[in-house]
Amino acid sequence: MTARTSVRLTTGLLAAGLATTALVATTSAAEARKPAPRSPTGSSTAVGSGGAVSSVDAEASRVGLDVLKRGGNAADAAVATASALGVTEPYSAGIGGGGYFVYYDAKRKKVSTIDGRETAPAGITRDAFIDPATGEPYPFTPDLVSSGVAVGVPGTPATWEAALRDHGRWSLRKALAPSIALASRGFRVDETFRSQTLDNAERFAAFPATAKLFLPGGDAPKVGSTFRNRDLARTLSLLAAKGPRAFYTGAVARDVARTVQAPPKDPASDLPAPAGSMTERDLAGYRVDRQAPTRARYRGLDVYGMAPSSSGGIAVGEALNILEGFRLGGGQRLGTSLHLFLEASARVFADRAAYVGDVPGVPTSTLLSQRFADSRACTIDPAKASTRPVAAGALDGSGCATVANEEKPDTENISTTHLSVVDRWGNAASYTLTIEQTGGSGITVPGRGFLLNNELTDFTAVYDPKDPNRIEPGKRPRSSMSPTIVLDRGRVKYVVGSPGGATIITTVLQVLVNRIDLGMTLPQAVAAPRASQRNVAVTPAEPAFIEQYGSLLAPFGQQLTPSGDAFTSQAEIGAAAAIEQDRRGRLTAVAEPERRGGGTALVVKPDRRR
């Protein structure tokens, strides 16, 4: 499979840093008739110095690289890359969604985070996901996911402003200029974009604004055709010129609130599209949450991630703490190592279900303590798979005690995106952003060019006052997003993250274990087949994982089943983007070679010796 392709931006627009209103104006009628330039190609691995960027999309990675070359730092490049992904990967990310930003400041030697997760509106009720006609929860797909009630207040525009204000050298206007040009000029449609559109054609057809944009003439854009989104270019231009207040107040906020409260649906469609309660006041009141990162110590390395509302930092850190007490490796130890990886994964999913959510008093320190991890490790039989689901661990860490907890369905969807950046000064950004379902809610804000998220479906559907992931006004639904930065004696060692819903946690964990414990290079660690044990009896695994490792795991009683989900026939697990820095400052940037059509990794100064 070839790397995902897009469009090359004109050098003049990038270099000039023109005002954003001028950027849109340059898209004349004559230019609109031009074909998009030849699509850039990129490799999934790049080695060199001076800075690096990795993402799923060739053009987005090029945007980030250009920022680094022009003196921008990791925060500037991350925002510019993320904005470009919102253009070329509109079904995975964009200003209608949210995400999590982890940053390492090399000068201050400090890791910080920005929680830009979507929030539930003030008017949401406990029974918001219950169909009043039946008294039962709405069918999850397509009814609930394609609705106004599933839309959370977007956090992405506020995240971009916060990241640049806290860490950047560039203005938002300058950082958004490349994506404005890209949305105006267009990009070449590839097989991934077309297939994702076709997968969602029935949902998209239910909403006229979405159908007009993504199903022109009633069909998905053809591979090789040019896809332009001038409505999005205008919206981004407004955001660039006036800042996030142009999104959270005024005409855009009014359009978003109206769309959520009364999803503009084709009268001929039988999709229920339940209305949401989001108001302009909800949008005006949105704030990002700056908080301390999670931290775990593993094999002498410091592993930093996101605290709640994400469960990613806790889960990855706890799993590594559990594995710290075992000797892992390849060769004759490979079967045992994979068995232990699966067992550790099952336990952290039990613990996150019991204790983690956007609620007061999440026992983060306890869950990340070595004492608690040891109490979980002692429930693992190194020679035999546990009967699953396993119970959550007792917070007092006493012996091998566990507590009963009710397992609830996992409704996180796989469509998200991730980017990793390291700059010339040693700063690093690990940023995962999403609109949840592939295509989000399926609802495009009329005239604005972006899809709204369906993130509130990450709450537990049926309200339970004891559930840490219960739905409540102002709360952020629990996430598995796991943007991660690993330091070695105060310097960046690894930057990694992935899309994939709840499989994000196991993907990031597996990449780290592959690299640190199993003797793989970073490209091998990313490309290796994956499995995702989430405290279920049978472990979903990519077919290649079953083929390569099934016989090694059979003696342990580990049962594997081909991965896939209820929404598509997708068998891939995750789509990682990672960077490694060695002690001499040499960078190895890695994107997926095949998953999701392949990604692109780039460095500022490539090592010509390779």
Salt bridges, closest charged atoms under 4 A:
GLU31 OE2 - ARG185 NH1 3.41
ASP57 OD1 - ARG4 NE 3.33
ASP66 OD2 - ARG70 NH1 3.46
GLU89 OE2 - ARG4 NE 2.39
GLU89 OE1 - ARG596 NH2 2.99
ASP115 OD1 - ARG476 NH1 3.13
GLU118 OE1 - ARG117 NH1 3.54
GLU161 OE2 - ARG165 NH2 3.15
ASP166 OD2 - ARG290 NE 2.68
ASP190 OD1 - ARG4 NH1 2.95
ASP219 OD2 - ARG194 NH2 3.54
ASP219 OD2 - LYS222 NZ 2.96
ASP231 OD1 - ARG234 NH2 2.46
ASP255 OD2 - ARG448 NE 2.89
ASP302 OD1 - ARG295 NH2 2.69
ASP302 OD2 - ARG297 NH1 3.01
GLU343 OE1 - ARG347 NH1 3.03
GLU343 OE2 - ARG388 NH1 2.72
ASP351 OD2 - ARG376 NE 2.99
GLU406 OE1 - LYS408 NZ 3.90
ASP410 OD2 - ARG534 NE 3.43
GLU412 OE2 - ARG352 NH1 3.49
GLU455 OE1 - ARG117 NH1 2.62
ASP458 OD2 - ARG117 NH2 2.65
ASP467 OD2 - LYS408 NZ 3.81
GLU472 OE2 - ARG470 NE 2.87
ASP488 OD1 - ARG489 NE 3.44
ASP517 OD1 - ARG299 NE 2.94
GLU542 OE1 - ARG595 NH2 2.79
GLU580 OE2 - LYS493 NZ 3.89
GLU580 OE1 - ARG515 NE 2.93
ASP582 OD2 - ARG584 NH2 3.59
GLU592 OE2 - ARG530 NH2 2.77
GLU592 OE1 - ARG595 NH1 2.77
ASP607 OD2 - ARG586 NH2 3.16
ASP607 OD1 - ARG609 NE 3.09
